[in-house]
């Protein structure tokens, strides 16, 4: 069994940034399939380009461009490419950093896809700082990574308590490219609960209003399209269900703190 130490990944390294307790890197994945292996530290992998499978002893996850995967330390797995080209961004953190920041990794399953839109926003901000790499990027990355871990930890806590229909609701919202077509009654009919029950449960289990969660999902999709795609910003605004490009720009800036144009110039 191969053990990958800090900063080691299969492929060709394009860029790396080291921060105390945190290691960020971008790799082109070159070989069709890796060996079974595990990493000495937990890390996130964001697929910037391509398609691949992440396979462990329990599940096989199909990852496409824009997928965010968490892998806990010593989680045995291997990757198999489904496309000729693939590239990933990694955020690796030492267990000492986890302990110092009082995070509980026992809540985190060994390897899984992260769908929560807010987590994708925070990942996008970290990637922007990784690409920008100025004198404020280090502290920004540290704060954003802590927010990302706390966000996902809360998602895992909520998941243990939530009713089954919440997962169905999230799948509907994640899968749709234009959530604004759904009314509360439509969603209630889809998941089989009363509209009032949805309105009371969404803030508790999604940590936001339904409208905010929907808008977050649109920005999540936009990030995927902007990372490495040929679509114009006007095309992306349409594909993500915004009324026009100015609406997309305003909403993107609310959640990401910068305009789509600024993000694409640095990260696209």
N, C-alpha and C positions, 0 to 999 in steps of 0.2 A: 504494500500500500504506500503510495507516494504522499509525503507530507509537504505542503507548500507553506514556507515561512512568510513572514511579513513582506508584502509587495510582490510576491511571486504568483504569476498567472501563466496559463498556456497562451502563447501567441507572441506578437511583436509589440513591444512597448512604444507608444507614441509620445507620451508625456506623463510626468509624475510630479506630485507635490507632497512634501513631508512636513507634517506639523506634529508637535509633541503628542503622542498617543494616537495620532490619526495619519493614515497613509492613503492618498488619492492617486489614481492612475487611470490611463486610457490605453486600451490594447486593441489591436486588430487580431481577431481569432483566425488562425490560418489552417489548422489541421481539421480533418473531417470529424474526428472524435478524440476526446482526451482519455487518459487512463482513469480508472477509479482513483480518487484522491480525497484528501480533506485539507482544510486550511487551519492554521494554528490560531487565527483570530476570526471573530465574526465580521461579516462584511455585507454591503449592499452591492448588487450589480444592476446597472441600468443599461439595457440594450439600445445603443445608439443607432445601430443599423443591422439589418439582416434578420434571420430567423434561426432559432436553435431549440434544442430540448435540454432541460436540466433534469437529470434523472437521479433519484436517490433510492434507498431501500423501500420507501413507502409509496412514492408517487412519481409520475412523469409529467413535467410541466412544459407545455409548448409556449415558447417565448417569441414574440415578434417585436419589431421596432417599437420602443416605448414601454416595454415590459420592465417592471421593477421587481427584483428578486432579493429576498433576504436569506442568507445562509449562516447558520450559527457555527460556532467554532467546533471543530472535530466532526462536522456533518459529512459523512462519506457520500460522494456523488461523482457523476461524470457528465460531460456536455457533448452533445452531438449536433453538428451544424445541419441545417436544412436548406441554407442558401450558400451560394459561392462565397459571398463576402459577409462578414459580420464584425461588428466593433462594439466594445463595451466599456463603460465607465464604472470604476470600482471605488467604494468608500469603505475602507477597512479601519477598524478601531481596536486598540488593545484592551484586554479585559481589565487592566488597571484603570483605564479611562472609564470603563463601564462602572466599576466599583466607586471611583471618585465621584461620579455623577449620580450615584444611588439608583442606577437602573437595574431592573430585575430580569435577567436573561432567562430565568426559569419560566417566565410567561411566554417566551417566544419559541414557537415550534422550530424544528431544525432547519427546514428549507421550505420556502413557500413564496408564491407570487403575492405582491402587495398591490391591491386595487384602489385603496383609499385615495381620492383625488388630492386631498391636502398633502399627503405624503409625496405625491408626484410634484406638487408645486415647490415644496421645500427642496426636493432633489434637484429640480430645475434651477433654483436659486444657488444651490451649492455648485452645480456644474458651471453656471455663469461665473461665479467667483473663481473657480478652478481655471477657467479659460482667461479671465481678466488678470488674475494674479498680480494685483498691485499691493501697496503697503497696508491696505485695510482688509485684504482677502482672508488672511489667517484668522483674525478674530471673528470675521463674518462666518467663515466656514465652521468654526468651533461652535458658535451660537446656533447656527442653522442645523448642524448635525445633532445637537442636543434636542432641539425642537423636533427634528425628524424622529429621533428615538422615542421621545416622550409621546408624540402623536401615535406612533405605531403601537407602543405599549398600551395606550388607552384604547386603541382599536381592539387589541387582543383581549383586554379586560371586558370591554363591552360585548365582544363576540361570545364570551362564555355565558353571558346572562341573557342575550337577546333571543326573541322567538324566531322560529325558522323562517317566517314570512319576511323578516327583515333582509335576509340574504337574497331572497327572491326579488324584493324591491330594489336592492342595490344592483343586482344583475340586470334588471330592466333599465335602470338609469345609466349603468356603465355601457350597455350594448347600444343604446340609441344614440344616433348622431345629431338628433334634434329633439331634445327633451321637452321643448316648449309646446309640443303637440299634445302632451299628456295633461289631462285635468286630474284633480284629486279623485274624482269619481272613477275615472279610467283606471288609475293606479289601484284604487280600492278593489275594483272588479278583478284586476289582474292577480292580486295577491290574496283575495278572498277575505278581506276584513273591512270593517266599517270605516268610512272616511274620517270620522272623529277619532277613531283609534289610531289611524295613521298620523293625524296631526299632533296627537299627544306623544306618540312613540318616537317620531323622527328626531326631535331635538335630543331625546335621551340616548338613542342608539347611534345616531349619525353625527352627534355633537354640532349640529347646525340646523337651520331651517331647511325645508325641502327645496325652496328656491335657491338658497345659497349652495346647497349640495349639487343641484343641477348645474349652476354656473361654474362651480369648481370642476365638474366633470367635463364641461366644454373646454376649459382652460387646460385640463389634463390632456385632452385630445389634441389641442392646438400645439402644446409642447412637443408631442410626438411628431406632428407634421412639420414643425419648424426645425427640429434637430438636424435631420438630414433628408430633406425632401425638395422636390422641384416646384411645389405649389407656391403661387404668389400669396401674399397676405390677404388679398381680396378673396382668392379661392379658398384659403383656410378659413376665413370668417364665414363663408357660405357652408363649407363642409362641417363646421362645428355648430351651425345653427344660429349664428348671430344675424341680426337684421341687416347689417352692413358693416363695412370695415371700421368705421368710426366707433360703432358700438363694440366691436371686438377689441379695438385699441383701448377704449376706456375701461372695459372689464378686465383685460389682461393687466393693465397698469395697477388696478385696485388690488389684484391678487399677487402680482409678481413684483411690483414696485418700479418697473421699467416698462417701456413700450415694446410691442412685438418687434419693431424694427431694430431697437437697441439689442434685444436678445438675439435676434437672428444674425446681426452683424458680428457678434462675438462668438456665438455658439453654433450657428448653422453651417 
